[in-house]
């Protein structure tokens, strides 16, 4: 398939966690449906997974903590922080 995607979460600060989760959810959907990593550009403006307020370090959950994290070492973030 010749499908390409640009996913952007430009929101910053902890109270905008849901915006990054929405972006990561789209990333998961694209990956699960066979879109190659090279065809996806993922941009996250804040480091929610490592935020001091995150009780589950290096993880981000969209559907509760008893489900797989949507953020892992398999998640290729192309642009972070002030680059977004």
Secondary structure, 3 states (H helix, E strand, C coil): CCCCEEEEECCCCHHHHHHHHHHHHHHHHHHHCCCCHHHEEEEECCCHHHCCCCCCCCCCCCCCCCCCCCCCCCCCCCEEHHHC
